[in-house]
């Protein structure tokens, strides 16, 4: 995105905002108003809350902060403040009903597009290279992923459809793991215009050599862990994870249930056999960590993950994505809710890293071993509640994005984080091991 002229930046921003709104419209028009206002799980907001929250954030940052416009609905700001009201309490709030929420979001968007057509995309950090517009496009796409999680949690018939991912290429067997050489690499970014504060600044990390799985851990591999008593052996589990198992009777990934000798899963209103070749999905950090221990391996650190995803040993530099600097396309990664599930392990060879690691971007978020911490030189921008308040050992870092994430909110430096107990998110993992000392 560097070096784009103002008109190209405007076009990129319009395209990103429009794509996000089209996805929002689909996610909120495929069910009736009673489903929009219902809370399908205490873990998630009613869909109508997300809809108006998207509009309110856009109003606050693009209409008020960028354009200097007067507040349109100041009385609703506190209703849609994610820090003021936990998700479980949001159904009891006097939320805008669906028609009013749609009209509000549309009004804001019309004003914002007028602002974008005239705005100088320089001179202030908030608007430099269209940052605020990119930030809001990312915010809306992140809520589109959140709303897709709500769709997964809702009961009832399927409301969403999408074609399946393309089959994996049969270009020969894929090696189980690759060696990532040790040494320094550039982590994070200082020049990606729409990168968020926790991705900044670029800095040098030294990572010892390690081996990394070429593809994410599959359902088939995970079932071997289950069949070997993985959920019954305390020795594999972090103490807090073991306590979660005992308290909630967990014996499989979320949405799975036994079917004789096999397993079925529920996905967006449909029940189907668990496919062995897909990356495992809906597992907590504790489950990922336990599997890795059982396999005699470990989860990669965040720095290891990013080095495998971005570092080009031949050129001695970090790329934007595993395949290079070009924006993701359909041949590179499973993104943008084009498909409502991960592709088989080994798919997207054109999206592989220089070392041959596949599916680092898209398909499933990947748990890492790392706590969510600031980079050296971190500065909160434009507000500390985006990242800073979450720093510390309570949250674990996830990398790479999932099939539910749009490309605008997914890149080689992008950092996601969540509590290690979370299972409803579209998360899986891959494992690593130390390289033998030479």
WONORHU-V362476 format. One record per residue. N is the residue number from 1. SS is DSSP state (~ for helix, > for strand, _ for the rest). PHI is phi in whole degrees, -180 to 180 (none if undefined). Layout:
n=<N N>
ss=<SS SS>
phi=<PHI PHI>
//
This chain:
n=<1 2 3 4 5 6 7 8 9 10 11 12 13 14 15 16 17 18 19 20 21 22 23 24 25 26 27 28 29 30 31 32 33 34 35 36 37 38 39 40 41 42 43 44 45 46 47 48 49 50 51 52 53 54 55 56 57 58 59 60 61 62 63 64 65 66 67 68 69 70 71 72 73 74 75 76 77 78 79 80 81 82 83 84 85 86 87 88 89 90 91 92 93 94 95 96 97 98 99 100 101 102 103 104 105 106 107 108 109 110 111 112 113 114 115 116 117 118 119 120 121 122 123 124 125 126 127 128 129 130 131 132 133 134 135 136 137 138 139 140 141 142 143 144 145 146 147 148 149 150 151 152 153 154 155 156 157 158 159 160 161 162 163 164 165 166 167 168 169 170 171 172 173 174 175 176 177 178 179 180 181 182 183 184 185 186 187 188 189 190 191 192 193 194 195 196 197 198 199 200 201 202 203 204 205 206 207 208 209 210 211 212 213 214 215 216 217 218 219 220 221 222 223 224 225 226 227 228 229 230 231 232 233 234 235 236 237 238 239 240 241 242 243 244 245 246 247 248 249 250 251 252 253 254 255 256 257 258 259 260 261 262 263 264 265 266 267 268 269 270 271 272 273 274 275 276 277 278 279 280 281 282 283 284 285 286 287 288 289 290 291 292 293 294 295 296 297 298 299 300 301 302 303 304 305 306 307 308 309 310 311 312 313 314 315 316 317 318 319 320 321 322 323 324 325 326 327 328 329 330 331 332 333 334 335 336 337 338 339 340 341 342 343 344 345 346 347 348 349 350 351 352 353 354 355 356 357 358 359 360 361 362 363 364 365 366 367 368 369 370 371 372 373 374 375 376 377 378 379 380 381 382 383 384 385 386 387 388 389 390 391 392 393 394 395 396 397 398 399 400 401 402 403 404 405 406 407 408 409 410 411 412 413 414 415 416 417 418 419 420 421 422 423 424 425 426 427 428 429 430 431 432 433 434 435 436 437 438>
ss=<_ _ _ _ _ ~ ~ ~ ~ ~ ~ ~ ~ ~ ~ ~ ~ ~ ~ ~ ~ ~ ~ ~ ~ ~ ~ ~ ~ _ _ _ ~ ~ ~ ~ ~ _ _ _ _ _ _ _ _ _ ~ ~ ~ ~ ~ ~ ~ ~ ~ ~ ~ ~ ~ ~ ~ ~ ~ ~ ~ ~ _ _ _ _ _ _ _ ~ ~ ~ _ ~ ~ ~ _ _ _ _ _ _ ~ ~ ~ ~ ~ ~ _ _ _ _ _ ~ ~ ~ ~ ~ ~ ~ ~ ~ ~ ~ ~ ~ ~ ~ ~ ~ ~ ~ ~ ~ _ _ _ _ _ _ _ _ _ ~ ~ ~ ~ ~ ~ ~ ~ ~ ~ ~ ~ ~ ~ ~ ~ ~ ~ ~ ~ ~ ~ ~ ~ ~ ~ _ _ _ _ _ _ _ _ _ _ _ _ _ _ _ _ _ _ _ _ _ _ _ > > > > _ _ > > > > > _ _ _ _ _ _ _ _ _ ~ ~ ~ _ _ _ > > > > > _ _ > > > > _ _ _ _ > ~ ~ ~ ~ ~ ~ ~ ~ ~ _ _ ~ ~ ~ _ ~ ~ ~ _ _ ~ ~ ~ ~ ~ ~ ~ ~ ~ ~ _ _ _ _ _ _ _ > > > > _ _ > > > > > > _ _ > > > > _ _ _ _ > > _ _ _ _ _ ~ ~ ~ ~ ~ ~ ~ ~ ~ ~ _ _ _ > > _ _ ~ ~ ~ ~ ~ ~ ~ ~ ~ > > _ _ _ _ > > _ _ > _ _ > _ _ _ _ _ _ _ _ _ _ _ _ _ _ _ _ _ _ _ > _ _ _ _ ~ ~ ~ _ _ _ _ _ _ _ _ _ _ _ _ _ > > > > > > > > _ _ _ _ _ _ _ _ _ _ _ _ _ _ _ ~ ~ ~ _ > > > > > > > > _ _ _ _ _ _ _ ~ ~ ~ _ _ _ _ _ _ > > > > _ _ _ _ _ _ _ > > _ _ > > > > _ _ _ _>
phi=<none -71 79 -79 -79 -61 -68 -66 -66 -60 -62 -62 -67 -60 -62 -67 -66 -67 -60 -64 -68 -63 -69 -59 -62 -64 -68 -108 -107 -87 -132 -83 -62 -64 -75 -69 -91 -76 -100 -80 -162 -64 -75 -130 -80 -60 -56 -68 -65 -58 -60 -73 -61 -57 -64 -68 -63 -64 -63 -64 -91 -96 -81 -85 -72 -81 -88 76 -75 -73 -58 -83 -137 -60 -70 -101 -54 -70 -63 -110 -88 -64 -86 -80 -128 -60 -57 -63 -95 -67 -62 -83 -80 -78 -72 -63 -68 -51 -63 -70 -63 -63 -65 -63 -62 -69 -62 -60 -62 -59 -65 -65 -65 -64 -61 -61 -65 -115 -66 -82 -92 -164 98 -132 -54 -65 -109 -55 57 75 -54 -60 -68 -66 -62 -72 -62 -66 -59 -65 -66 -65 -72 -64 -66 -60 -67 -67 -61 -61 -61 -67 -80 -69 -96 116 -67 -60 -113 -121 -135 -164 -68 -69 -62 -65 -66 -66 -69 -99 -95 102 -65 -99 -58 -65 -147 -128 -89 -99 -61 -76 126 -81 -155 -91 -106 77 -148 -121 -130 -83 -59 -100 -65 -90 -60 -73 -86 -112 -89 -63 -157 -91 -121 -108 -120 -63 -60 -154 -103 -131 -54 -71 -133 -63 -63 -93 -58 -62 -64 -68 -65 -65 -61 -64 -65 -86 82 -56 -82 -111 -105 -60 -62 -85 -107 -59 -54 -70 -67 -63 -65 -63 -58 -67 -68 -110 63 -76 -138 -167 -55 -59 79 -93 -147 -68 -139 66 -87 -115 -134 -114 -135 -102 -138 51 90 -115 -108 -151 -62 -73 -77 -67 -93 -85 -59 -65 -136 64 -117 -78 -61 -63 -67 -62 -64 -65 -59 -59 -63 -58 -80 74 -131 -155 -77 -70 -72 -62 -65 -62 -59 -68 -64 -63 -83 -120 -76 -105 -61 -67 -89 68 -143 -98 -87 -71 -136 -56 -85 146 -101 -71 -58 -63 -123 -59 -82 -92 -162 -93 -134 76 60 -63 -128 -98 176 -73 -81 -55 -59 99 -73 56 -61 -72 -99 -71 -76 -56 -91 94 -78 -109 59 -72 -112 84 69 -139 -59 -116 -63 -117 -78 -91 -73 -83 -132 -74 -78 -58 87 -58 -131 -66 -163 -89 -152 -69 -72 -68 -124 -57 -70 -99 -63 134 -77 -73 -116 -103 -85 -117 -132 95 80 -137 -61 -87 -98 -83 -59 -64 -112 -154 -157 -64 -100 -67 -119 -111 -152 -162 -69 -66 -84 -65 -126 -76 -73 -85 -116 -134 -174 -133 -115 -139 -153 -67 -79 -64 -61 -77>
//
